[in-house]
Amino acid sequence: MNRLIAFVVACLATAGTAHAGSLVDVQVINRGTGQPHSAWFHNGRSYVVGTPGERYSVRMANRTGARVMVVLSVDGVNAITGETAAGNQSGYVLSPWQTTEITGWRKSNDEVARFYFTSLADSYAARTDRPENVGVIGVAAFREYVEPVVNYQPAAPFASPSRGRSDAPSSIGIRGSVGESADSASAMRKEERLGTGHGERETSVVTSTAFRRASKTPDEVVAIWYDSREQLASRGIISRPGGYFCNPRPFPRQFVPDPQG
């Protein structure tokens, strides 16, 4: 079983249509209007339309009565650590039935750098030499490991039976606030694609907590692809069938790479 340091975030009310999973619902929120983006569905994928310069947040809702850890990937980059995203990395812990919004790239326990839609060249992923997976938001959700209940038998005929017990890792923090082919890539100039920028700092307070995952692999992955209205239309996702769309992956790092040298 895996233990890691995760982050506790504050509760928030939710509204609108979510990209539903069995463990978590995910929405992309326009911070200017406070409204969730409508979804377009194409070939089994969910898309939202972004506008350059628009600040957005990722709203996540725990649909269960137990704690869940969510690893947030934006453009293939872990939104907490800045690593190329993989499911076994640090994430946010949601309490039972909790909803929260993540508004930016985490810079410390007190601040984030705002998410905003921007050109591919200005995206954080491209500016850190990782443009391959620009255009997708991913959430990998993990259930928490719970120790099995042990039933104790009476030690003597007149002894009172002991109750079964379940031990779980305790918190070490205090609650805080917060496929289609790419053969026709020439039909879409890369500089016209949308990515997510590294914006101004703002307050977003979290605290660390211990979380033991029930499995090494995510119990669920929810992905939302995004681009400008023009690009989604040119790929047939909005207004016409067919066409090319890019294939970024929310969690691109899957296997151990060879060492250099």
N, C-alpha and C positions, 0 to 999 in steps of 0.2 A: 504494500500500500504506500501511497505517496503522501508526504507531508510537505507543505510549503506555506510561505507567508502570503496571505492574500489581504484584501482591503475591505473594510466595512464601510458601507455608504448609507446615506439617509433615505427614509421613506418619501414617496411622492405619489400624488394621485395620478391616475392614468385615464385616458379617454381616446376614442377613435378606434379605427381598425388596425389591428396589429398583424405582424407576420408571425403567425402562431406556431409554436412548437408544443410538445407535450410537457416540457419542463419550463420553458421561458417564452414569453412573447417579446417581440422586438419591433420598435418603430423608429423611423428617422423623423425628427421634429424640426420644423422651420422655427428657429428661435425668434424671428421677427414677428411671426403671427402666433406662435405657440401651438400651431396645428400640426398634426402628423401628415406626412406626405402620403398621397394615394399611391397604391401599388398597381403596376402593370405586370401581367403574367405572360411569359413567352417561353415555350419549350421547357416548362417545368421550373423556370426561374422567376424570381420576383424582382422587379425593377422600380426605382423611383427617379423622378426628374429633378435634377439639381440646377441651380442658377448660379453662375459665377459671382462670388462675393457674398453669397448667402451663408450666414452662420447657422450651424445645425448642431443637434445633440442626438445621442442614441439613447432611447428610452427602453429599459428592460424590466420586465415584470416576472417575478417568480410565481409560477402557477401551482406550486406545491406547498404542503404543510411542513416542509423541512428546509434546512439551509441548502442553498445551491451556489456553487462557484461558477462565474462566467468569465471566460477569457475573451477580451474584446480585441478584435483585429480590424484595423482600418487600412486599406490598400496593402494588405499583406504584412502589416507592421503591428506589433503588440502595442496597444495604446497606453500601457503602463510603463513598460521597460524600454520600448524603442527597438527591441529585437525583431528580426524577421520572425513572423508569428508561427508558433507551434502550440498545440494543445496542452503541453506539459509545463507551461509557463505561468507566471503570476496572473491573478485575475481579481475580480471583485466578488465579494460574498454577499448574497442577498438572503435576508431573513425570510422565514415562511411568509408567503403571499406579498412580499415587499416589491415595490416598484421604485426605480430610481432613474435619473438621467445622467449620462456621462457627457460632459460638454467639451472635452478637449483632451489633448495629450498630457499625461500626468508628468509634472515637473518636480513635484514634492508632495508631502502629505497635505500641503495647504494650497497648492496652486496647480492649474492646468493651463496649457496654451490652446486657445479656442480652435475647434474644428470649423472650417469654412470651405465651401466649394471654390475651386480655383482651377487654373490651367494645369495641364500635366507637368509642365516645366517648373511650376511654382509649388507643386505638391511636396509634402514632407518626404514621401517615399522617393520621388525623383531627386530631390535635393540631397538625399543620403544614398544615391546610386542604386536604388531599388525600384525602378519604375514598372517592373514586369506585371505586378498585380494591382496596379492602380485601378480603381473603379468598383471595389467591392468592400462591403462591411460584413464581418463575420463574428458570430458569437458561439463559442464552444462551451457547453454547459456540462457540469459535473455534479453528480450526487455526492453527498457526504457519507463517508464510511461510518457505520454504527457498529459498535461491538455487539456480538450476539448475546442474547439473554441466557444466563445460566441459572437453572433451577436447582436449588439445594434441597436435599432430603432431610427429614428430621433425624437428629443424632440419637434420640431415644424416644420410646413410645409416648412420653408425656411432654416432649420438647415441642415448642412452637415452631412451625415450619418457617424457614426464611423466605422472604420474597425474592423473586427473580430480579436482576438488576441489569441495567444497560449503561455502560460508561462511554462517554464520547469526549473527544478532545475539548478542552476548555479554551475560551478566548483569552488571548494575551493582550488585548487592546480594549479601549473604551469606545463606545459608539460615537461616530463623528457625523458631520453633515457632508453634506456634500455641496450540346456540344457540337457547337458547330465549329467547322474548320476556320483557321486564320489565313487560309490561302488568299483571300481577297483583302488582305490588310491594306493594300494600296488604295482601297476605296475610302479609307478614313485616315486623315492626317493626324499623327500622334499629338501634335500641338493643340488640336481642337478638342481632345478628350478632357473630361473633368477629373480632377483629383482632389485630395483633401489637404489644405494648407495648415501650417503651424502658425496660429494667429497670436493675438495679444494675450497676455497673462490675465487670469481672473481667479478669484478665490474659489476653492473647492476642497473642503476639508474631509479627510478620511483618516482612519486609524488602522493599524495592522492587527491581524487576527490569525490564529492557527486554523488550518483547514486540512483535513485528511480525505483525499479523494477515494471514492469507492472503487474506481478503476483507473488504469493508466490512460485509457483512451476516453474521449468525450462520450457522454451518454447521448448527446444531441448536438448538432451543429445547425445553426440558422444563418443563412446568408442572404444579403440584400445587395443587388448590383445597382449602380447608379451611373448616370451620365446626363449631359445636357439634352434638352428636348430635341434639338436639331440632330444630334448624333443618334439618339434612340430612334428617331423617325427614319434617318438614313439607313439604319440597320433593320428596318421593318418591325421594330418592337412596338411602336406606337401606331403608325398609320398605314403600313402596308406589309403584307406577308413577305417572308424570305429576307434576304439581305444578310450582311455580316455583322456579327457582334464579337467583341473581344472576350477572352476567356481567362480573366484574372482569378486567382485562387485565394480564399481568405486565410488559409493556413498552409503555405507553400512548403515549409520545411518538414519533411517526413522521415528522412533517414540520416544517419551519421555521415558527414562528408569526409573524404580522405584528407589527411593533414597535408599542408603545403611543404614542399621541399623534398 
